[in-house]
Amino acid sequence: MKNYFFFLLLFALIVRAEAQKYLGQPLPGPVPAVFAPGLISTQGQTEFGSIFSKDGTEFFYAAEPGGKAEIRYMKLENGKWSTAKSIMVHDTYSYNDPFLSPDEKRLYFISNMSMSGSGEKKDYDIWYIERRGTEWSNAVNAGDQINSAGNEYYISFTKNGTMYFSSNRKATDEKKENYDIYTSRNVNGIFQAPIKLPEAINTQYYEADVFVDPDENFVIFCANKPGGNGGGDLYISYKNADGAWQLAKNLGKEINAERYEFCPFVTADGKYLFYTKGDEIYWVDSKFLRDLR
């Protein structure tokens, strides 16, 4: 009997610790739920990309109060989450789409700030800041190998540091929203020339906001093309054993609706899919992703 109560208590502690990793929120099931309503997902502003660190003790997300995006940060210390703190905010520029590098020493993001950090806004580039103890460095542009004269959106990484991102660098005046998904290998700390993913993923329509599984087994991305459920939908493409990407599949009506779905992120333990629907962050048990394969 004592062993029974011991294991029951241990199970309860494990469940509590699991939930505490996610701001103490009730864990979701197969039906998507708004994440941290009233705390993170609030009325009167849009919340964008959100990510947890691998150990679940840090949370980054972007919010857009007053029409200008900023990046916020929370940390779990001594069993309690800190209040959200704006770590990237500016009177003129927007900061969005936060994502940690594989070693979590850098926080990548996108911004429309000028190269000098002052003056007029420009197109969106990919930038990063580096940890300096408990502080962060000044913003560093990711460089010409990644950024172009067009917009670059959303960033994610494989375990070996290969970057996945989207860009409209090939767009025309007639099709300015022709975003595609690219990948760039990191060789000795230097990003290589980006390669556009194949037609199984990229089409003549809009593909952006890509999350890559760290082991590169699949990508989840937003696409706005015929056959969807309205607006931009989330799609998934799995990689075959021969390295070829399968034709992308819609994640279905349980995830996608008439509103725009974007900014996907799967937690490091693979248990939960986060994404933005309309103007709020949602999360859902990710078991269904294996079934889609």
C-alpha positions as CSV (number, residue, x, y, z in Angstrom):
1,M,0.0,0.0,0.0
2,K,2.8,2.4,0.9
3,N,4.4,1.7,-2.5
4,Y,1.1,2.6,-4.2
5,F,0.8,6.0,-2.5
6,F,4.5,6.6,-3.2
7,F,4.1,6.1,-6.9
8,L,0.8,8.0,-6.9
9,L,2.6,11.0,-5.3
10,L,5.5,10.6,-7.7
11,F,3.2,10.6,-10.7
12,A,1.4,13.7,-9.4
13,L,4.7,15.5,-9.0
14,I,5.8,14.6,-12.5
15,V,2.5,15.8,-14.0
16,R,2.8,19.1,-12.0
17,A,6.4,19.6,-13.1
18,E,5.4,19.0,-16.7
19,A,2.6,21.6,-16.5
20,Q,4.9,24.1,-14.7
21,K,7.2,24.0,-17.7
22,Y,4.4,25.6,-19.7
23,L,3.6,28.5,-17.4
24,G,1.6,26.3,-15.1
25,Q,-1.2,26.0,-17.8
26,P,-3.6,23.0,-18.0
27,L,-2.0,20.7,-20.6
28,P,-4.0,20.5,-23.9
29,G,-5.4,17.4,-25.5
30,P,-6.2,16.7,-29.2
31,V,-8.4,19.8,-29.5
32,P,-6.4,23.1,-29.8
33,A,-6.7,25.5,-26.8
34,V,-5.7,29.1,-26.4
35,F,-2.4,29.2,-24.6
36,A,-2.3,31.1,-21.3
37,P,-5.5,33.2,-21.9
38,G,-5.3,36.5,-20.1
39,L,-1.6,36.1,-19.4
40,I,0.0,35.6,-22.9
41,S,-2.9,35.5,-25.2
42,T,-4.8,38.7,-24.5
43,Q,-7.4,40.9,-26.1
44,G,-6.4,44.1,-27.8
45,Q,-3.1,42.8,-29.3
46,T,-1.8,40.1,-31.6
47,E,0.6,37.4,-30.2
48,F,2.9,35.9,-32.8
49,G,5.7,33.3,-32.7
50,S,6.4,31.6,-29.3
51,I,9.1,29.3,-28.2
52,F,10.3,27.5,-25.1
53,S,13.9,26.6,-24.4
54,K,14.8,22.9,-24.5
55,D,14.5,22.5,-20.7
56,G,11.3,24.4,-20.6
57,T,12.5,27.1,-18.2
58,E,12.5,30.0,-20.7
59,F,9.7,31.4,-22.8
60,F,10.0,33.9,-25.7
61,Y,7.1,35.3,-27.7
62,A,6.2,38.3,-29.8
63,A,3.3,40.7,-29.2
64,E,2.1,43.6,-31.1
65,P,0.6,46.3,-28.9
66,G,-0.3,49.4,-30.9
67,G,0.6,47.8,-34.2
68,K,4.3,47.4,-33.6
69,A,5.8,44.0,-32.6
70,E,8.1,43.5,-29.7
71,I,9.8,40.4,-28.2
72,R,9.1,39.4,-24.6
73,Y,10.8,37.0,-22.2
74,M,9.8,35.0,-19.2
75,K,11.9,32.6,-17.0
76,L,11.1,29.9,-14.5
77,E,13.2,30.4,-11.3
78,N,12.7,28.7,-8.0
79,G,9.4,27.2,-9.2
80,K,7.9,30.5,-10.2
81,W,7.7,32.2,-13.6
82,S,8.8,35.8,-13.9
83,T,6.6,38.5,-15.3
84,A,6.9,39.0,-19.0
85,K,9.7,41.5,-19.9
86,S,10.2,43.2,-23.2
87,I,13.8,42.5,-24.3
88,M,13.4,43.8,-27.9
89,V,11.3,46.9,-28.3
90,H,11.7,50.2,-30.2
91,D,9.8,53.4,-30.9
92,T,10.0,52.9,-34.7
93,Y,11.0,49.3,-35.5
94,S,9.3,45.9,-35.1
95,Y,10.9,42.8,-33.7
96,N,9.2,39.4,-34.3
97,D,9.6,35.7,-34.8
98,P,12.0,34.8,-32.0
99,F,13.9,31.5,-32.2
100,L,16.8,30.1,-30.3
101,S,20.0,28.8,-32.0
102,P,20.7,25.0,-31.3
103,D,23.1,25.9,-28.5
104,E,20.6,28.5,-27.2
105,K,23.4,31.1,-27.0
106,R,21.7,33.3,-29.6
107,L,18.2,34.5,-30.1
108,Y,17.3,35.0,-33.7
109,F,14.4,37.2,-34.9
110,I,13.3,39.4,-37.7
111,S,13.1,43.2,-37.8
112,N,12.5,46.0,-40.2
113,M,15.2,48.2,-38.6
114,S,17.9,49.9,-40.7
115,M,21.4,48.5,-40.8
116,S,22.6,51.4,-38.6
117,G,19.8,50.9,-36.0
118,S,18.4,54.4,-36.6
119,G,16.5,56.2,-39.3
120,E,13.9,54.9,-41.7
121,K,12.5,51.3,-41.6
122,K,13.5,48.9,-44.3
123,D,12.5,45.4,-45.5
124,Y,12.5,42.6,-42.9
125,D,15.9,41.0,-42.3
126,I,17.0,38.2,-40.0
127,W,19.0,39.3,-37.0
128,Y,20.3,37.9,-33.7
129,I,21.4,38.8,-30.2
130,E,23.9,36.9,-28.1
131,R,23.8,36.1,-24.4
132,R,26.1,38.0,-22.2
133,G,25.6,36.4,-18.9
134,T,22.1,37.6,-17.9
135,E,22.1,40.3,-20.6
136,W,21.9,40.3,-24.3
137,S,24.3,41.9,-26.9
138,N,23.3,44.5,-29.5
139,A,21.5,43.2,-32.5
140,V,23.6,41.7,-35.3
141,N,22.4,41.3,-38.9
142,A,22.6,37.7,-40.1
143,G,24.4,38.8,-43.3
144,D,24.0,38.9,-47.0
145,Q,24.1,35.2,-47.5
146,I,20.7,35.0,-45.6
147,N,19.2,38.4,-46.1
148,S,18.2,40.0,-49.4
149,A,16.5,43.1,-50.8
150,G,13.2,41.4,-50.1
151,N,11.7,40.2,-46.8
152,E,13.0,37.3,-44.7
153,Y,10.5,35.8,-42.3
154,Y,10.6,33.3,-39.4
155,I,13.6,31.2,-38.5
156,S,14.1,27.6,-37.3
157,F,17.1,25.3,-37.0
158,T,18.1,21.7,-37.3
159,K,20.4,20.2,-34.6
160,N,23.5,20.8,-36.8
161,G,22.7,24.5,-37.2
162,T,21.1,24.5,-40.7
163,M,18.7,27.4,-40.9
164,Y,15.2,27.2,-42.4
165,F,13.5,30.5,-43.3
166,S,11.1,32.1,-45.8
167,S,11.7,35.0,-48.2
168,N,10.0,36.8,-51.1
169,R,13.4,37.5,-52.8
170,K,12.1,36.0,-56.0
171,A,8.8,37.9,-55.9
172,T,7.7,40.2,-58.8
173,D,5.6,43.4,-58.8
174,E,2.7,41.3,-59.9
175,K,3.2,38.7,-57.1
176,K,4.7,40.4,-54.2
177,E,3.4,37.8,-51.8
178,N,5.2,35.0,-53.5
179,Y,7.1,33.8,-50.4
180,D,9.1,30.5,-50.6
181,I,11.0,28.4,-48.0
182,Y,14.8,28.2,-48.1
183,T,17.5,26.4,-46.2
184,S,21.0,27.4,-45.5
185,R,23.8,25.2,-44.1
186,N,26.0,26.5,-41.3
187,V,29.7,25.6,-42.1
188,N,32.2,26.6,-39.4
189,G,29.8,29.4,-38.2
190,I,29.2,30.8,-41.7
191,F,25.8,30.4,-43.4
192,Q,26.0,29.1,-47.0
193,A,24.1,30.3,-50.0
194,P,20.3,29.5,-49.4
195,I,18.7,26.7,-51.3
196,K,15.0,26.8,-52.2
197,L,13.1,23.7,-51.1
198,P,11.5,21.6,-53.8
199,E,8.0,21.8,-55.3
200,A,6.6,19.3,-52.8
201,I,6.8,22.3,-50.4
202,N,7.1,25.5,-52.5
203,T,4.5,26.4,-55.1
204,Q,3.6,29.5,-57.0
205,Y,1.6,30.6,-54.0
206,Y,2.6,31.8,-50.4
207,E,4.8,29.5,-48.3
208,A,6.3,30.9,-45.1
209,D,6.7,30.6,-41.3
210,V,8.5,27.3,-41.4
211,F,9.4,25.1,-38.4
212,V,11.9,22.3,-39.0
213,D,12.1,19.3,-36.8
214,P,15.6,19.4,-35.2
215,D,16.3,15.9,-36.8
216,E,15.0,17.2,-40.1
217,N,12.3,14.6,-40.3
218,F,9.6,17.0,-41.1
219,V,8.7,20.7,-41.7
220,I,5.5,22.5,-40.7
221,F,4.8,25.8,-42.5
222,C,2.0,28.3,-43.4
223,A,0.7,28.3,-47.0
224,N,-2.0,30.3,-48.6
225,K,-3.1,28.4,-51.7
226,P,-6.2,26.9,-53.2
227,G,-7.7,23.9,-51.4
228,G,-7.2,25.3,-47.9
229,N,-9.7,26.1,-45.2
230,G,-9.5,29.9,-45.6
231,G,-6.6,32.4,-45.2
232,G,-3.3,30.7,-44.5
233,D,-3.3,27.1,-43.3
234,L,-0.6,25.0,-41.6
235,Y,0.9,22.2,-43.8
236,I,3.4,19.4,-43.0
237,S,5.9,17.6,-45.2
238,Y,7.8,14.5,-44.1
239,K,11.2,13.5,-45.3
240,N,11.6,10.1,-46.9
241,A,14.5,7.7,-46.1
242,D,16.1,8.8,-49.4
243,G,16.1,12.4,-48.3
244,A,13.3,13.6,-50.5
245,W,10.4,15.7,-49.1
246,Q,6.9,14.3,-49.4
247,L,4.1,16.3,-50.9
248,A,2.9,18.7,-48.2
249,K,-0.4,17.8,-46.4
250,N,-2.8,20.2,-44.8
251,L,-3.0,19.7,-41.0
252,G,-6.7,19.5,-41.2
253,K,-9.8,21.4,-40.0
254,E,-9.1,20.7,-36.3
255,I,-6.1,23.0,-36.7
256,N,-6.9,25.2,-39.7
257,A,-10.1,27.3,-40.0
258,E,-11.1,30.4,-41.8
259,R,-8.6,32.5,-39.8
260,Y,-4.9,32.6,-40.5
261,E,-2.7,30.0,-38.9
262,F,1.0,30.6,-38.7
263,C,4.1,30.6,-36.5
264,P,4.3,26.9,-35.8
265,F,6.6,25.5,-33.1
266,V,7.0,22.0,-31.7
267,T,8.4,21.7,-28.2
268,A,11.8,20.0,-27.7
269,D,10.2,17.0,-26.1
270,G,7.9,16.6,-29.2
271,K,4.7,16.7,-27.1
272,Y,3.0,19.9,-28.1
273,L,2.5,22.0,-31.2
274,F,2.2,25.8,-30.7
275,Y,0.9,28.1,-33.4
276,T,-0.9,31.4,-33.8
277,K,-4.5,31.5,-35.0
278,G,-5.7,34.9,-35.9
279,D,-4.4,37.0,-33.1
280,E,-3.8,34.5,-30.3
281,I,-1.4,31.6,-29.5
282,Y,-2.8,28.1,-29.4
283,W,-1.3,24.8,-28.4
284,V,-2.4,21.2,-28.9
285,D,-1.1,17.6,-28.2
286,S,1.1,16.8,-31.2
287,K,0.4,13.0,-31.4
288,F,-1.7,13.6,-34.5
289,L,1.4,14.6,-36.4
290,R,2.7,11.0,-36.3
291,D,-0.7,9.7,-37.6
292,L,-0.5,12.1,-40.6
293,R,2.7,10.4,-41.8
